[in-house]
Amino acid sequence: MSQFARLLHLVDSSIPTGSFAYSYGLESSITFGLVRTQSELRNFLYSHLQQIGSLELPFINSCFQLGLTDELRPAAQEYEALLLVPALHKASVVQGRNWLKLLTSFYPAAAMSGISQWFAEQEIPLHFTLVFALGLQRAGFAAEQVQTMYLHMLLRDQLSAAIRLGFLGPLEGHQLQHDFYAVFEHIVAAQAGKTYAEATRSAFVLDVAQVLHEDIYSRLFQN
């Protein structure tokens, strides 16, 4: 029970990993009319979660299966190659560094420095998804717990962005978050056992929205 409570603390929104600095395409989607109603926001969030499931969870699986071995190198290289949108790449690296720094301070006996050393030797940036999985594995958490918390964290950040943009009220946002937890088990189950070689991008419009962010005249978020 205390271990699960620690995991809840690690993904708490007050932990300074930098995730709240980014809207991951939501701000530009609202600004340019891709998301205009709450119904369209639901569709946006569902597509966002489906892409997290099909693209990110297989990499988390591979991190747990392979650990810091030579076999992980192709997975880390492929993840680096997949982040074609500059804003996404920057956010991933910034949050990856912050996340590892956080875990190092909370779990000094878990040798988290070995993770940054491995990535430095491979000349691959510390991407958040990979560091998130590898760090929590070293801290003793199970893969399914980590996958569920990853989905929770990214859903929460999207809804928090919608609230900060004034698109939703706080109560409406939390109601949506509560409703979307019903699809978590289906998303995790659909990706069970899949490796990075089976990762797929399923919502290309989300990437387009990321690129459009640079054209917003006045921005609340960095990307």
N, C-alpha and C positions, 0 to 999 in steps of 0.2 A: 504493500500500500504506500509506504513512504517513497519507494522508487517511482511509482506512478505520479505521486505528488511532485517529486523533483522534476519529472518530465513536463508536467503542467507549468511549473515555474519557468522552465527554460524557454517555453514557447509563449510566455506571457507577453502581452503587447508592450509592457513597460520596459522589457529588456532591450537595451540599446544596440540592436543589430543593424539598424538602418533601413529596415523594410518599409517604414512609414514614410520614407522620403520619395517613394516611387508609387505610381498608380498602375503600372503595367498595362498601359493602353486605355485604361478606363476614362481618364480625363479627356484625352483626344477623341475617344468614341462618343462621349457626351457632347463635347464642343462642336464636332463636325456632324452631329445628327445620326451617328450609327446606333446610339442608344438614346431613345426619346421618352420611353414609358417604363413603368415598373415591369411590365410583361417582357419588354425587350431586355431589361436588365437581368431578369431571370434567365432568359436565353443566353445572354452574354456570360453569366456566371456558370451556367451548365456547360457551355462550350469550354470555358476556362478550366473547369474541373476535369472535363473529359480529356483535354490536352495535357493537363498535369498528369493524369493517370496514364495515358498512352506514351507520353514522352519522358516524364521524370521518374515515375515509379520503377520502370525497368532498370534505370541506372542505379536507383537505390538498392534494388535487388542484387545487382552485380557487385555493388560495393560490399554488401553483406556476404555474398558468396565468395568473393575473391580477396577481400582485404587489401592491404598494401603489398601486393605482389607484382611480379612482372606481367602477369595476366591482366592486371587492372589498367596497365598503360594504354592499350588500344581503346578501352572504354573512356578513359579520361581524355584522350586525344579526340575521340569522336564527339564527346560532349562539348569540347572547346570548338570544334568545327561547326556544331549545330547552332551556336549562338551568333547568328549573322547580323542581328540588329544591334548596333553599337550601344544603345541605351540599355538593352538587356544584358549585354556582355559586361558593361561597366557595373551595373547593379549587382550582378552575380558575384563579381570579384570583390567588390566592396563588402557585401554581406558575408561572403566566405571568410574574409580576413577577420571581420568583427566576430563572427560566430566562433572561429577557432580561438580567438583571444578570450572570449567569454568562457568556453569550455576549459581552457588552460587554467583560468583562475579558479573555476569551480571544482575541477578534478585534477589537481596537481600530480597525483600518483598515477594517472592514466597515460602518461607519456604522450600527450597531444602534440608535442613538438615533433614527434616522428612523422606526423601527417604533413606538416609544412615542409619538413626536410625532404620527404619523398617527392612532393610536387615540385620543389625547387630542383631536385636532381633530374626530374623528368622534363623540366622546363615547361611546365603546364601551370596556368594560373589556378589559384585556389577558388574554384567555383563552388558556390553555396550548396547546391544540391549534393555534390559529392562529399564535401566537408561535413555537411549536416549528417549524412548517413554514416560516414566513417568515424566521426567524433562520437556520435551517440552509441555506435557499436562498441567503441572502446570504453564508454562509460557504463556499459552493461545493459543497454536497452534492447528489446526484441525488435525484429524487422517490422512486424505488423504494427506494433505501437508507433514506430518511427514513421511509417507510411501514413497512418491515420493522423498523427500530429502534423505531418507535413501538409496534408490536405486542409486540416483545420486552420493552420497558420496562414496559408495563402488565401483561403476563403475569407477569413477574418480581415485580412489586410485589404482585400478588394471592397468589402462592405464598409470598412472604416473609411476608405477613400471616397466611396459614394456619399457617406454621411458628411465628411469634411467638405465635399464639393456642394453640399446642399441639395443633392438629388434625392436623398432619403432622409427621413427623420430617424433618430436613434432607435425608437421602438420598432419602426418598420424594418430597419436594418437587422436588428437582433431576431425579429420574427423570421426573416429570410434565412439568416444563418441557422436558426433552429430547424427550419424546413429542409435545408440542404443536407443536414447530417444524415438524412434518410438514404442518400445516394452513396455515401462513403463506402459502405460495405460492398456494394455492387462494383464500384470502381476498383477497390483493392482486390476483390475476388477475380475480376476480369484480367488483372495483371499478375496474378499469382504465378510465380515460377518463370516469368518472362525475364530475359536478360537484355542488356543494352542493344544487342544486335536486332532485337525485335521492337525497339522504340520507334514510334511514329509520331509525326506532327499532324494533328487532326483539325486545327482551326487556324488556317493561314490568315484570315481576316484580322485576328488578334495581332499578328506580326505587322500587318499593314497599319493598324491603329497605333502601334508603337512608333513606327516611322513618322506618321503624321504629327506626333506630339511636338516635333521640332518646329512645326508651322503655327503653333498656338501663339497668339500675340502676348497674352499674359498667362503665366502658368503657376499653379499652386504646387505641383509636384515636379521633380527633376525629369521624369520621363513618362 
